[in-house]
Amino acid sequence: MNGGDDRAATKYLSVPQAASYLGTTERFMRRLVAERRIVFYKVGRHVRFSLSDLEEFAQAGRVEPVSITWRGGQVSA
């Protein structure tokens, strides 16, 4: 049994690292934290993000493609 080893293996990223991981700016990451729109961890006064939480955040914004067909010059989804 691993009994909590998952937590020890969790990788935490700083704000600049998380911004780079998601391909966005540090300012946007800090706004997400201020608005409580993303899961984060406080380590003293430092803000950290787990990789799994960043992946979950990214997947929550996933948009499935729509199949579009044209009928008589009109789009019908």
All heavy atoms as a GROMACS GRO file, in nm:
protein
  610
    1MET      N    1   0.084  -0.118   0.000
    1MET     CA    2   0.000   0.000   0.000
    1MET      C    3   0.089   0.124   0.000
    1MET      O    4   0.191   0.127   0.065
    1MET     CB    5  -0.088   0.001   0.123
    1MET     CG    6  -0.188  -0.111   0.124
    1MET     SD    7  -0.329  -0.069   0.221
    1MET     CE    8  -0.300  -0.167   0.365
    2ASN      N    9   0.044   0.228  -0.070
    2ASN     CA   10   0.128   0.347  -0.073
    2ASN      C   11   0.093   0.446   0.038
    2ASN      O   12   0.172   0.530   0.068
    2ASN     CB   13   0.128   0.413  -0.212
    2ASN     CG   14  -0.005   0.474  -0.248
    2ASN    OD1   15  -0.088   0.500  -0.162
    2ASN    ND2   16  -0.023   0.498  -0.376
    3GLY      N   17  -0.024   0.441   0.094
    3GLY     CA   18  -0.061   0.515   0.214
    3GLY      C   19  -0.026   0.662   0.217
    3GLY      O   20   0.030   0.709   0.313
    4GLY      N   21  -0.052   0.736   0.108
    4GLY     CA   22  -0.026   0.879   0.111
    4GLY      C   23   0.093   0.920   0.027
    4GLY      O   24   0.130   1.035   0.027
    5ASP      N   25   0.156   0.826  -0.039
    5ASP     CA   26   0.270   0.860  -0.124
    5ASP      C   27   0.229   0.948  -0.242
    5ASP      O   28   0.312   1.017  -0.298
    5ASP     CB   29   0.338   0.733  -0.177
    5ASP     CG   30   0.411   0.657  -0.068
    5ASP    OD1   31   0.433   0.714   0.040
    5ASP    OD2   32   0.446   0.542  -0.092
    6ASP      N   33   0.100   0.945  -0.280
    6ASP     CA   34   0.053   1.029  -0.389
    6ASP      C   35   0.076   1.176  -0.359
    6ASP      O   36   0.114   1.253  -0.446
    6ASP     CB   37  -0.096   1.006  -0.415
    6ASP     CG   38  -0.123   0.868  -0.472
    6ASP    OD1   39  -0.030   0.808  -0.529
    6ASP    OD2   40  -0.238   0.821  -0.460
    7ARG      N   41   0.054   1.214  -0.237
    7ARG     CA   42   0.072   1.354  -0.199
    7ARG      C   43   0.219   1.394  -0.205
    7ARG      O   44   0.252   1.502  -0.248
    7ARG     CB   45   0.019   1.376  -0.057
    7ARG     CG   46  -0.058   1.502  -0.046
    7ARG     CD   47  -0.112   1.522   0.090
    7ARG     NE   48  -0.257   1.528   0.079
    7ARG     CZ   49  -0.338   1.527   0.178
    7ARG    NH1   50  -0.293   1.514   0.299
    7ARG    NH2   51  -0.467   1.534   0.160
    8ALA      N   52   0.306   1.305  -0.164
    8ALA     CA   53   0.449   1.334  -0.167
    8ALA      C   54   0.499   1.345  -0.311
    8ALA      O   55   0.593   1.418  -0.339
    8ALA     CB   56   0.527   1.227  -0.091
    9ALA      N   57   0.436   1.275  -0.404
    9ALA     CA   58   0.479   1.276  -0.543
    9ALA      C   59   0.416   1.391  -0.622
    9ALA      O   60   0.452   1.414  -0.736
    9ALA     CB   61   0.442   1.144  -0.609
   10THR      N   62   0.324   1.465  -0.561
   10THR     CA   63   0.258   1.576  -0.630
   10THR      C   64   0.358   1.686  -0.655
   10THR      O   65   0.432   1.727  -0.567
   10THR     CB   66   0.141   1.631  -0.546
   10THR    OG1   67   0.048   1.526  -0.524
   10THR    CG2   68   0.072   1.745  -0.618
   11LYS      N   69   0.360   1.736  -0.778
   11LYS     CA   70   0.448   1.844  -0.817
   11LYS      C   71   0.372   1.976  -0.808
   11LYS      O   72   0.262   1.988  -0.860
   11LYS     CB   73   0.496   1.820  -0.961
   11LYS     CG   74   0.572   1.932  -1.021
   11LYS     CD   75   0.720   1.912  -1.004
   11LYS     CE   76   0.790   2.019  -1.089
   11LYS     NZ   77   0.904   2.072  -1.026
   12TYR      N   78   0.430   2.073  -0.738
   12TYR     CA   79   0.370   2.204  -0.724
   12TYR      C   80   0.448   2.306  -0.804
   12TYR      O   81   0.570   2.305  -0.804
   12TYR     CB   82   0.364   2.245  -0.576
   12TYR     CG   83   0.269   2.158  -0.497
   12TYR    CD1   84   0.316   2.050  -0.425
   12TYR    CD2   85   0.134   2.184  -0.496
   12TYR    CE1   86   0.230   1.969  -0.354
   12TYR    CE2   87   0.046   2.104  -0.425
   12TYR     CZ   88   0.094   1.997  -0.355
   12TYR     OH   89   0.008   1.917  -0.286
   13LEU      N   90   0.374   2.394  -0.872
   13LEU     CA   91   0.437   2.496  -0.955
   13LEU      C   92   0.412   2.635  -0.899
   13LEU      O   93   0.307   2.662  -0.841
   13LEU     CB   94   0.379   2.489  -1.098
   13LEU     CG   95   0.392   2.357  -1.172
   13LEU    CD1   96   0.326   2.367  -1.309
   13LEU    CD2   97   0.536   2.315  -1.186
   14SER      N   98   0.508   2.724  -0.921
   14SER     CA   99   0.491   2.864  -0.883
   14SER      C  100   0.403   2.933  -0.986
   14SER      O  101   0.367   2.874  -1.089
   14SER     CB  102   0.628   2.932  -0.878
   14SER     OG  103   0.685   2.932  -1.008
   15VAL      N  104   0.372   3.057  -0.963
   15VAL     CA  105   0.287   3.133  -1.056
   15VAL      C  106   0.352   3.141  -1.195
   15VAL      O  107   0.286   3.110  -1.295
   15VAL     CB  108   0.252   3.273  -1.000
   15VAL    CG1  109   0.182   3.357  -1.104
   15VAL    CG2  110   0.167   3.260  -0.875
   16PRO      N  111   0.480   3.179  -1.206
   16PRO     CA  112   0.541   3.184  -1.340
   16PRO      C  113   0.544   3.047  -1.409
   16PRO      O  114   0.521   3.037  -1.530
   16PRO     CB  115   0.683   3.234  -1.315
   16PRO     CG  116   0.678   3.301  -1.183
   16PRO     CD  117   0.572   3.232  -1.104
   17GLN      N  118   0.572   2.941  -1.333
   17GLN     CA  119   0.575   2.807  -1.390
   17GLN      C  120   0.436   2.763  -1.436
   17GLN      O  121   0.421   2.705  -1.543
   17GLN     CB  122   0.628   2.707  -1.287
   17GLN     CG  123   0.775   2.725  -1.256
   17GLN     CD  124   0.818   2.641  -1.137
   17GLN    OE1  125   0.742   2.621  -1.043
   17GLN    NE2  126   0.941   2.594  -1.141
   18ALA      N  127   0.333   2.793  -1.356
   18ALA     CA  128   0.196   2.757  -1.393
   18ALA      C  129   0.152   2.834  -1.516
   18ALA      O  130   0.087   2.779  -1.605
   18ALA     CB  131   0.102   2.784  -1.276
   19ALA      N  132   0.188   2.962  -1.524
   19ALA     CA  133   0.153   3.042  -1.640
   19ALA      C  134   0.219   2.985  -1.766
   19ALA      O  135   0.154   2.973  -1.870
   19ALA     CB  136   0.197   3.187  -1.619
   20SER      N  137   0.342   2.946  -1.755
   20SER     CA  138   0.412   2.886  -1.868
   20SER      C  139   0.348   2.754  -1.908
   20SER      O  140   0.331   2.725  -2.026
   20SER     CB  141   0.560   2.866  -1.831
   20SER     OG  142   0.628   2.802  -1.936
   21TYR      N  143   0.312   2.674  -1.809
   21TYR     CA  144   0.250   2.544  -1.834
   21TYR      C  145   0.119   2.558  -1.911
   21TYR      O  146   0.091   2.482  -2.002
   21TYR     CB  147   0.227   2.472  -1.700
   21TYR     CG  148   0.168   2.334  -1.713
   21TYR    CD1  149   0.249   2.227  -1.747
   21TYR    CD2  150   0.032   2.312  -1.693
   21TYR    CE1  151   0.196   2.099  -1.759
   21TYR    CE2  152  -0.022   2.186  -1.707
   21TYR     CZ  153   0.061   2.079  -1.738
   21TYR     OH  154   0.007   1.953  -1.752
   22LEU      N  155   0.038   2.659  -1.873
   22LEU     CA  156  -0.091   2.680  -1.939
   22LEU      C  157  -0.080   2.770  -2.062
   22LEU      O  158  -0.178   2.790  -2.133
   22LEU     CB  159  -0.192   2.741  -1.841
   22LEU     CG  160  -0.240   2.650  -1.729
   22LEU    CD1  161  -0.336   2.726  -1.637
   22LEU    CD2  162  -0.306   2.525  -1.783
   23GLY      N  163   0.038   2.826  -2.085
   23GLY     CA  164   0.057   2.912  -2.201
   23GLY      C  165  -0.011   3.046  -2.186
   23GLY      O  166  -0.067   3.100  -2.282
   24THR      N  167  -0.010   3.101  -2.066
   24THR     CA  168  -0.074   3.229  -2.040
   24THR      C  169   0.022   3.318  -1.963
   24THR      O  170   0.138   3.284  -1.946
   24THR     CB  171  -0.207   3.206  -1.964
   24THR    OG1  172  -0.277   3.328  -1.955
   24THR    CG2  173  -0.184   3.149  -1.826
   25THR      N  174  -0.025   3.432  -1.916
   25THR     CA  175   0.062   3.525  -1.845
   25THR      C  176   0.052   3.508  -1.694
   25THR      O  177  -0.046   3.453  -1.644
   25THR     CB  178   0.025   3.671  -1.879
   25THR    OG1  179  -0.108   3.696  -1.834
   25THR    CG2  180   0.036   3.697  -2.029
   26GLU      N  181   0.154   3.557  -1.624
   26GLU     CA  182   0.151   3.555  -1.478
   26GLU      C  183   0.035   3.640  -1.427
   26GLU      O  184  -0.032   3.603  -1.330
   26GLU     CB  185   0.282   3.609  -1.421
   26GLU     CG  186   0.400   3.518  -1.443
   26GLU     CD  187   0.526   3.575  -1.383
   26GLU    OE1  188   0.520   3.633  -1.272
   26GLU    OE2  189   0.630   3.563  -1.448
   27ARG      N  190   0.011   3.751  -1.493
   27ARG     CA  191  -0.097   3.840  -1.452
   27ARG      C  192  -0.232   3.768  -1.456
   27ARG      O  193  -0.315   3.781  -1.365
   27ARG     CB  194  -0.100   3.962  -1.542
   27ARG     CG  195  -0.204   4.062  -1.504
   27ARG     CD  196  -0.195   4.184  -1.592
   27ARG     NE  197  -0.303   4.276  -1.559
   27ARG     CZ  198  -0.323   4.390  -1.618
   27ARG    NH1  199  -0.244   4.429  -1.714
   27ARG    NH2  200  -0.424   4.466  -1.583
   28PHE      N  201  -0.256   3.690  -1.562
   28PHE     CA  202  -0.380   3.615  -1.573
   28PHE      C  203  -0.392   3.512  -1.461
   28PHE      O  204  -0.498   3.495  -1.400
   28PHE     CB  205  -0.391   3.548  -1.710
   28PHE     CG  206  -0.519   3.470  -1.728
   28PHE    CD1  207  -0.641   3.535  -1.735
   28PHE    CD2  208  -0.518   3.332  -1.736
   28PHE    CE1  209  -0.759   3.464  -1.752
   28PHE    CE2  210  -0.635   3.260  -1.753
   28PHE     CZ  211  -0.755   3.327  -1.760
   29MET      N  212  -0.281   3.443  -1.430
   29MET     CA  213  -0.283   3.344  -1.322
   29MET      C  214  -0.317   3.410  -1.189
   29MET      O  215  -0.396   3.359  -1.112
   29MET     CB  216  -0.148   3.271  -1.313
   29MET     CG  217  -0.115   3.184  -1.431
   29MET     SD  218  -0.238   3.056  -1.464
   29MET     CE  219  -0.231   2.960  -1.314
   30ARG      N  220  -0.257   3.526  -1.165
   30ARG     CA  221  -0.284   3.596  -1.039
   30ARG      C  222  -0.430   3.644  -1.033
   30ARG      O  223  -0.491   3.645  -0.927
   30ARG     CB  224  -0.188   3.713  -1.022
   30ARG     CG  225  -0.045   3.666  -0.998
   30ARG     CD  226   0.048   3.775  -0.958
   30ARG     NE  227   0.185   3.730  -0.953
   30ARG     CZ  228   0.237   3.655  -0.857
   30ARG    NH1  229   0.163   3.617  -0.755
   30ARG    NH2  230   0.364   3.619  -0.862
   31ARG      N  231  -0.487   3.681  -1.149
   31ARG     CA  232  -0.628   3.719  -1.153
   31ARG      C  233  -0.717   3.600  -1.122
   31ARG      O  234  -0.816   3.613  -1.048
   31ARG     CB  235  -0.662   3.778  -1.289
   31ARG     CG  236  -0.798   3.844  -1.289
   31ARG     CD  237  -0.827   3.915  -1.417
   31ARG     NE  238  -0.913   3.826  -1.494
   31ARG     CZ  239  -0.925   3.825  -1.625
   31ARG    NH1  240  -0.854   3.908  -1.697
   31ARG    NH2  241  -1.006   3.743  -1.685
   32LEU      N  242  -0.682   3.483  -1.176
   32LEU     CA  243  -0.759   3.362  -1.145
   32LEU      C  244  -0.757   3.333  -0.995
   32LEU      O  245  -0.859   3.294  -0.938
   32LEU     CB  246  -0.703   3.242  -1.222
   32LEU     CG  247  -0.719   3.242  -1.373
   32LEU    CD1  248  -0.648   3.121  -1.433
   32LEU    CD2  249  -0.866   3.240  -1.412
   33VAL      N  250  -0.642   3.353  -0.933
   33VAL     CA  251  -0.630   3.331  -0.788
   33VAL      C  252  -0.714   3.434  -0.713
   33VAL      O  253  -0.791   3.399  -0.623
   33VAL     CB  254  -0.482   3.339  -0.744
   33VAL    CG1  255  -0.471   3.345  -0.593
   33VAL    CG2  256  -0.405   3.220  -0.800
   34ALA      N  257  -0.703   3.561  -0.750
   34ALA     CA  258  -0.776   3.667  -0.680
   34ALA      C  259  -0.927   3.647  -0.690
   34ALA      O  260  -1.000   3.674  -0.595
   34ALA     CB  261  -0.738   3.804  -0.738
   35GLU      N  262  -0.972   3.596  -0.806
   35GLU     CA  263  -1.115   3.572  -0.826
   35GLU      C  264  -1.158   3.434  -0.780
   35GLU      O  265  -1.275   3.397  -0.795
   35GLU     CB  266  -1.149   3.591  -0.975
   35GLU     CG  267  -1.130   3.732  -1.023
   35GLU     CD  268  -1.146   3.747  -1.173
   35GLU    OE1  269  -1.166   3.645  -1.243
   35GLU    OE2  270  -1.137   3.861  -1.221
   36ARG      N  271  -1.065   3.357  -0.725
   36ARG     CA  272  -1.091   3.220  -0.676
   36ARG      C  273  -1.150   3.131  -0.786
   36ARG      O  274  -1.238   3.051  -0.762
   36ARG     CB  275  -1.185   3.221  -0.555
   36ARG     CG  276  -1.137   3.299  -0.436
   36ARG     CD  277  -1.018   3.230  -0.372
   36ARG     NE  278  -0.991   3.273  -0.236
   36ARG     CZ  279  -0.901   3.366  -0.205
   36ARG    NH1  280  -0.834   3.427  -0.299
   36ARG    NH2  281  -0.879   3.396  -0.080
   37ARG      N  282  -1.099   3.146  -0.910
   37ARG     CA  283  -1.149   3.067  -1.022
   37ARG      C  284  -1.064   2.944  -1.048
   37ARG      O  285  -1.094   2.865  -1.137
   37ARG     CB  286  -1.151   3.155  -1.148
   37ARG     CG  287  -1.257   3.262  -1.140
   37ARG     CD  288  -1.250   3.363  -1.252
   37ARG     NE  289  -1.237   3.302  -1.383
   37ARG     CZ  290  -1.195   3.367  -1.491
   37ARG    NH1  291  -1.164   3.495  -1.483
   37ARG    NH2  292  -1.186   3.307  -1.606
   38ILE      N  293  -0.955   2.926  -0.971
   38ILE     CA  294  -0.866   2.813  -0.988
   38ILE      C  295  -0.822   2.764  -0.849
   38ILE      O  296  -0.812   2.844  -0.756
   38ILE     CB  297  -0.744   2.851  -1.075
   38ILE    CG1  298  -0.668   2.726  -1.120
   38ILE    CG2  299  -0.654   2.951  -1.006
   38ILE    CD1  300  -0.566   2.753  -1.229
   39VAL      N  301  -0.800   2.635  -0.838
   39VAL     CA  302  -0.753   2.578  -0.711
   39VAL      C  303  -0.606   2.614  -0.693
   39VAL      O  304  -0.526   2.600  -0.786
   39VAL     CB  305  -0.769   2.424  -0.711
   39VAL    CG1  306  -0.712   2.365  -0.583
   39VAL    CG2  307  -0.914   2.386  -0.729
   40PHE      N  308  -0.572   2.663  -0.575
   40PHE     CA  309  -0.432   2.695  -0.545
   40PHE      C  310  -0.401   2.664  -0.400
   40PHE      O  311  -0.491   2.641  -0.319
   40PHE     CB  312  -0.401   2.842  -0.578
   40PHE     CG  313  -0.476   2.942  -0.492
   40PHE    CD1  314  -0.419   2.994  -0.378
   40PHE    CD2  315  -0.604   2.982  -0.528
   40PHE    CE1  316  -0.487   3.086  -0.300
   40PHE    CE2  317  -0.673   3.075  -0.451
   40PHE     CZ  318  -0.615   3.126  -0.336
   41TYR      N  319  -0.273   2.661  -0.369
   41TYR     CA  320  -0.227   2.630  -0.234
   41TYR      C  321  -0.138   2.742  -0.186
   41TYR      O  322  -0.060   2.798  -0.263
   41TYR     CB  323  -0.147   2.498  -0.234
   41TYR     CG  324  -0.228   2.383  -0.283
   41TYR    CD1  325  -0.235   2.354  -0.420
   41TYR    CD2  326  -0.301   2.304  -0.196
   41TYR    CE1  327  -0.312   2.248  -0.467
   41TYR    CE2  328  -0.378   2.198  -0.243
   41TYR     CZ  329  -0.383   2.172  -0.378
   41TYR     OH  330  -0.458   2.068  -0.425
   42LYS      N  331  -0.153   2.777  -0.060
   42LYS     CA  332  -0.067   2.878   0.000
   42LYS      C  333   0.040   2.807   0.082
   42LYS      O  334   0.011   2.724   0.166
   42LYS     CB  335  -0.147   2.970   0.093
   42LYS     CG  336  -0.248   3.057   0.024
   42LYS     CD  337  -0.186   3.174  -0.044
   42LYS     CE  338  -0.139   3.273   0.060
   42LYS     NZ  339  -0.112   3.405   0.014
   43VAL      N  340   0.164   2.841   0.054
   43VAL     CA  341   0.278   2.790   0.131
   43VAL      C  342   0.343   2.914   0.190
   43VAL      O  343   0.419   2.984   0.122
   43VAL     CB  344   0.377   2.712   0.042
   43VAL    CG1  345   0.492   2.660   0.126
   43VAL    CG2  346   0.307   2.600  -0.032
   44GLY      N  347   0.305   2.943   0.315
   44GLY     CA  348   0.345   3.071   0.371
   44GLY      C  349   0.274   3.180   0.293
   44GLY      O  350   0.153   3.180   0.280
   45ARG      N  351   0.351   3.270   0.233
   45ARG     CA  352   0.290   3.375   0.151
   45ARG      C  353   0.298   3.344   0.002
   45ARG      O  354   0.257   3.424  -0.081
   45ARG     CB  355   0.352   3.510   0.180
   45ARG     CG  356   0.499   3.513   0.155
   45ARG     CD  357   0.559   3.647   0.189
   45ARG     NE  358   0.655   3.680   0.083
   45ARG     CZ  359   0.702   3.798   0.060
   45ARG    NH1  360   0.665   3.899   0.134
   45ARG    NH2  361   0.787   3.818  -0.037
   46HIS      N  362   0.352   3.227  -0.031
   46HIS     CA  363   0.368   3.188  -0.170
   46HIS      C  364   0.246   3.112  -0.221
   46HIS      O  365   0.186   3.034  -0.149
   46HIS     CB  366   0.492   3.099  -0.188
   46HIS     CG  367   0.617   3.166  -0.141
   46HIS    ND1  368   0.681   3.262  -0.214
   46HIS    CD2  369   0.688   3.150  -0.027
   46HIS    CE1  370   0.788   3.303  -0.148
   46HIS    NE2  371   0.793   3.237  -0.033
   47VAL      N  372   0.211   3.135  -0.347
   47VAL     CA  373   0.100   3.066  -0.411
   47VAL      C  374   0.157   2.954  -0.497
   47VAL      O  375   0.252   2.976  -0.573
   47VAL     CB  376   0.018   3.163  -0.499
   47VAL    CG1  377  -0.089   3.090  -0.576
   47VAL    CG2  378  -0.043   3.272  -0.412
   48ARG      N  379   0.098   2.835  -0.485
   48ARG     CA  380   0.144   2.720  -0.564
   48ARG      C  381   0.024   2.649  -0.624
   48ARG      O  382  -0.087   2.655  -0.573
   48ARG     CB  383   0.222   2.621  -0.476
   48ARG     CG  384   0.350   2.676  -0.417
   48ARG     CD  385   0.454   2.697  -0.525
   48ARG     NE  386   0.579   2.744  -0.472
   48ARG     CZ  387   0.623   2.870  -0.480
   48ARG    NH1  388   0.547   2.960  -0.536
   48ARG    NH2  389   0.739   2.904  -0.431
   49PHE      N  390   0.050   2.581  -0.737
   49PHE     CA  391  -0.053   2.507  -0.809
   49PHE      C  392  -0.004   2.364  -0.831
   49PHE      O  393   0.113   2.344  -0.863
   49PHE     CB  394  -0.079   2.569  -0.946
   49PHE     CG  395  -0.114   2.715  -0.942
   49PHE    CD1  396  -0.016   2.811  -0.951
   49PHE    CD2  397  -0.246   2.755  -0.929
   49PHE    CE1  398  -0.048   2.946  -0.946
   49PHE    CE2  399  -0.278   2.889  -0.925
   49PHE     CZ  400  -0.179   2.985  -0.933
   50SER      N  401  -0.094   2.266  -0.816
   50SER     CA  402  -0.055   2.129  -0.848
   50SER      C  403  -0.082   2.105  -0.996
   50SER      O  404  -0.173   2.163  -1.055
   50SER     CB  405  -0.131   2.028  -0.762
   50SER     OG  406  -0.264   2.016  -0.807
   51LEU      N  407   0.000   2.019  -1.055
   51LEU     CA  408  -0.017   1.986  -1.197
   51LEU      C  409  -0.155   1.928  -1.225
   51LEU      O  410  -0.218   1.962  -1.325
   51LEU     CB  411   0.090   1.887  -1.241
   51LEU     CG  412   0.228   1.946  -1.270
   51LEU    CD1  413   0.327   1.835  -1.301
   51LEU    CD2  414   0.222   2.045  -1.384
   52SER      N  415  -0.202   1.843  -1.136
   52SER     CA  416  -0.334   1.781  -1.158
   52SER      C  417  -0.445   1.885  -1.156
   52SER      O  418  -0.539   1.878  -1.234
   52SER     CB  419  -0.360   1.671  -1.056
   52SER     OG  420  -0.360   1.723  -0.925
   53ASP      N  421  -0.434   1.986  -1.069
   53ASP     CA  422  -0.535   2.092  -1.064
   53ASP      C  423  -0.530   2.179  -1.190
   53ASP      O  424  -0.634   2.222  -1.240
   53ASP     CB  425  -0.517   2.180  -0.940
   53ASP     CG  426  -0.554   2.109  -0.811
   53ASP    OD1  427  -0.638   2.015  -0.817
   53ASP    OD2  428  -0.500   2.146  -0.706
   54LEU      N  429  -0.410   2.203  -1.242
   54LEU     CA  430  -0.398   2.282  -1.365
   54LEU      C  431  -0.458   2.206  -1.483
   54LEU      O  432  -0.527   2.264  -1.566
   54LEU     CB  433  -0.251   2.315  -1.393
   54LEU     CG  434  -0.186   2.415  -1.297
   54LEU    CD1  435  -0.038   2.429  -1.329
   54LEU    CD2  436  -0.256   2.549  -1.301
   55GLU      N  437  -0.434   2.076  -1.488
   55GLU     CA  438  -0.492   1.994  -1.595
   55GLU      C  439  -0.645   1.993  -1.586
   55GLU      O  440  -0.714   2.004  -1.686
   55GLU     CB  441  -0.440   1.850  -1.588
   55GLU     CG  442  -0.309   1.830  -1.658
   55GLU     CD  443  -0.316   1.862  -1.807
   55GLU    OE1  444  -0.414   1.824  -1.875
   55GLU    OE2  445  -0.224   1.929  -1.855
   56GLU      N  446  -0.696   1.982  -1.464
   56GLU     CA  447  -0.841   1.982  -1.442
   56GLU      C  448  -0.901   2.116  -1.486
   56GLU      O  449  -1.007   2.120  -1.549
   56GLU     CB  450  -0.869   1.957  -1.294
   56GLU     CG  451  -1.004   1.902  -1.266
   56GLU     CD  452  -1.018   1.861  -1.119
   56GLU    OE1  453  -0.945   1.770  -1.075
   56GLU    OE2  454  -1.102   1.923  -1.051
   57PHE      N  455  -0.832   2.226  -1.454
   57PHE     CA  456  -0.879   2.358  -1.494
   57PHE      C  457  -0.883   2.369  -1.646
   57PHE      O  458  -0.980   2.420  -1.703
   57PHE     CB  459  -0.787   2.466  -1.435
   57PHE     CG  460  -0.822   2.605  -1.478
   57PHE    CD1  461  -0.928   2.673  -1.420
   57PHE    CD2  462  -0.749   2.669  -1.577
   57PHE    CE1  463  -0.961   2.801  -1.459
   57PHE    CE2  464  -0.782   2.798  -1.618
   57PHE     CZ  465  -0.887   2.864  -1.558
   58ALA      N  466  -0.778   2.322  -1.711
   58ALA     CA  467  -0.771   2.330  -1.858
   58ALA      C  468  -0.881   2.244  -1.921
   58ALA      O  469  -0.946   2.285  -2.017
   58ALA     CB  470  -0.634   2.287  -1.906
   59GLN      N  471  -0.904   2.125  -1.868
   59GLN     CA  472  -1.005   2.035  -1.924
   59GLN      C  473  -1.146   2.090  -1.902
   59GLN      O  474  -1.236   2.062  -1.981
   59GLN     CB  475  -0.992   1.895  -1.864
   59GLN     CG  476  -0.869   1.820  -1.913
   59GLN     CD  477  -0.866   1.803  -2.063
   59GLN    OE1  478  -0.967   1.772  -2.125
   59GLN    NE2  479  -0.751   1.826  -2.122
   60ALA      N  480  -1.165   2.167  -1.796
   60ALA     CA  481  -1.297   2.224  -1.769
   60ALA      C  482  -1.336   2.325  -1.877
   60ALA      O  483  -1.454   2.348  -1.901
   60ALA     CB  484  -1.299   2.292  -1.632
   61GLY      N  485  -1.237   2.381  -1.945
   61GLY     CA  486  -1.265   2.477  -2.050
   61GLY      C  487  -1.270   2.414  -2.189
   61GLY      O  488  -1.281   2.485  -2.289
   62ARG      N  489  -1.265   2.284  -2.194
   62ARG     CA  490  -1.264   2.213  -2.322
   62ARG      C  491  -1.398   2.230  -2.394
   62ARG      O  492  -1.504   2.215  -2.334
   62ARG     CB  493  -1.236   2.065  -2.299
   62ARG     CG  494  -1.233   1.984  -2.424
   62ARG     CD  495  -1.208   1.840  -2.395
   62ARG     NE  496  -1.223   1.764  -2.518
   62ARG     CZ  497  -1.174   1.645  -2.537
   62ARG    NH1  498  -1.108   1.585  -2.441
   62ARG    NH2  499  -1.191   1.584  -2.651
   63VAL      N  500  -1.390   2.257  -2.522
   63VAL     CA  501  -1.510   2.274  -2.604
   63VAL      C  502  -1.506   2.169  -2.714
   63VAL      O  503  -1.408   2.159  -2.788
   63VAL     CB  504  -1.516   2.415  -2.667
   63VAL    CG1  505  -1.638   2.429  -2.755
   63VAL    CG2  506  -1.513   2.521  -2.558
   64GLU      N  507  -1.610   2.089  -2.723
   64GLU     CA  508  -1.617   1.984  -2.824
   64GLU      C  509  -1.650   2.044  -2.960
   64GLU      O  510  -1.729   2.139  -2.969
   64GLU     CB  511  -1.725   1.881  -2.786
   64GLU     CG  512  -1.692   1.801  -2.662
   64GLU     CD  513  -1.575   1.707  -2.682
   64GLU    OE1  514  -1.554   1.659  -2.795
   64GLU    OE2  515  -1.505   1.682  -2.584
   65PRO      N  516  -1.594   1.989  -3.067
   65PRO     CA  517  -1.625   2.041  -3.200
   65PRO      C  518  -1.769   2.009  -3.239
   65PRO      O  519  -1.827   1.911  -3.194
   65PRO     CB  520  -1.526   1.967  -3.291
   65PRO     CG  521  -1.487   1.846  -3.216
   65PRO     CD  522  -1.498   1.880  -3.070
   66VAL      N  523  -1.824   2.093  -3.325
   66VAL     CA  524  -1.960   2.076  -3.373
   66VAL      C  525  -1.954   2.045  -3.522
   66VAL      O  526  -1.877   2.105  -3.596
   66VAL     CB  527  -2.042   2.205  -3.351
   66VAL    CG1  528  -2.182   2.192  -3.408
   66VAL    CG2  529  -2.047   2.239  -3.204
   67SER      N  530  -2.034   1.951  -3.565
   67SER     CA  531  -2.041   1.918  -3.706
   67SER      C  532  -2.141   2.012  -3.773
   67SER      O  533  -2.257   2.021  -3.732
   67SER     CB  534  -2.087   1.772  -3.722
   67SER     OG  535  -2.101   1.741  -3.858
   68ILE      N  536  -2.093   2.083  -3.874
   68ILE     CA  537  -2.177   2.181  -3.942
   68ILE      C  538  -2.208   2.131  -4.083
   68ILE      O  539  -2.120   2.084  -4.154
   68ILE     CB  540  -2.108   2.318  -3.950
   68ILE    CG1  541  -2.085   2.373  -3.812
   68ILE    CG2  542  -2.189   2.414  -4.034
   68ILE    CD1  543  -2.009   2.502  -3.808
   69THR      N  544  -2.333   2.140  -4.121
   69THR     CA  545  -2.374   2.106  -4.257
   69THR      C  546  -2.447   2.225  -4.317
   69THR      O  547  -2.511   2.302  -4.247
   69THR     CB  548  -2.466   1.982  -4.259
   69THR    OG1  549  -2.578   2.007  -4.176
   69THR    CG2  550  -2.393   1.858  -4.208
   70TRP      N  551  -2.433   2.236  -4.446
   70TRP     CA  552  -2.499   2.345  -4.518
   70TRP      C  553  -2.621   2.290  -4.591
   70TRP      O  554  -2.613   2.189  -4.657
   70TRP     CB  555  -2.402   2.406  -4.620
   70TRP     CG  556  -2.292   2.482  -4.555
   70TRP    CD1  557  -2.172   2.433  -4.514
   70TRP    CD2  558  -2.291   2.620  -4.522
   70TRP    NE1  559  -2.096   2.531  -4.458
   70TRP    CE2  560  -2.167   2.649  -4.462
   70TRP    CE3  561  -2.383   2.723  -4.538
   70TRP    CZ2  562  -2.133   2.776  -4.417
   70TRP    CZ3  563  -2.347   2.849  -4.493
   70TRP    CH2  564  -2.225   2.874  -4.434
   71ARG      N  565  -2.732   2.359  -4.576
   71ARG     CA  566  -2.856   2.320  -4.645
   71ARG      C  567  -2.920   2.445  -4.703
   71ARG      O  568  -2.964   2.532  -4.628
   71ARG     CB  569  -2.953   2.252  -4.550
   71ARG     CG  570  -2.899   2.119  -4.503
   71ARG     CD  571  -3.003   2.040  -4.434
   71ARG     NE  572  -2.938   1.915  -4.391
   71ARG     CZ  573  -2.988   1.832  -4.307
   71ARG    NH1  574  -3.106   1.855  -4.253
   71ARG    NH2  575  -2.924   1.723  -4.275
   72GLY      N  576  -2.923   2.452  -4.833
   72GLY     CA  577  -2.987   2.565  -4.899
   72GLY      C  578  -2.926   2.699  -4.862
   72GLY      O  579  -2.999   2.795  -4.844
   73GLY      N  580  -2.792   2.703  -4.847
   73GLY     CA  581  -2.725   2.828  -4.811
   73GLY      C  582  -2.736   2.864  -4.664
   73GLY      O  583  -2.690   2.969  -4.622
   74GLN      N  584  -2.790   2.776  -4.582
   74GLN     CA  585  -2.805   2.798  -4.438
   74GLN      C  586  -2.722   2.696  -4.362
   74GLN      O  587  -2.710   2.581  -4.404
   74GLN     CB  588  -2.952   2.783  -4.396
   74GLN     CG  589  -3.048   2.877  -4.464
   74GLN     CD  590  -3.043   3.015  -4.402
   74GLN    OE1  591  -3.010   3.031  -4.285
   74GLN    NE2  592  -3.075   3.115  -4.482
   75VAL      N  593  -2.668   2.737  -4.251
   75VAL     CA  594  -2.593   2.646  -4.164
   75VAL      C  595  -2.690   2.575  -4.072
   75VAL      O  596  -2.777   2.639  -4.011
   75VAL     CB  597  -2.488   2.722  -4.081
   75VAL    CG1  598  -2.419   2.629  -3.984
   75VAL    CG2  599  -2.388   2.790  -4.170
   76SER      N  600  -2.676   2.443  -4.062
   76SER     CA  601  -2.756   2.368  -3.964
   76SER      C  602  -2.661   2.279  -3.885
   76SER      O  603  -2.589   2.200  -3.942
   76SER     CB  604  -2.865   2.286  -4.032
   76SER     OG  605  -2.809   2.187  -4.114
   77ALA      N  606  -2.660   2.298  -3.756
   77ALA     CA  607  -2.567   2.223  -3.671
   77ALA      C  608  -2.622   2.089  -3.632
   77ALA      O  609  -2.734   2.062  -3.624
   77ALA     CB  610  -2.536   2.304  -3.545
   0.00000   0.00000   0.00000
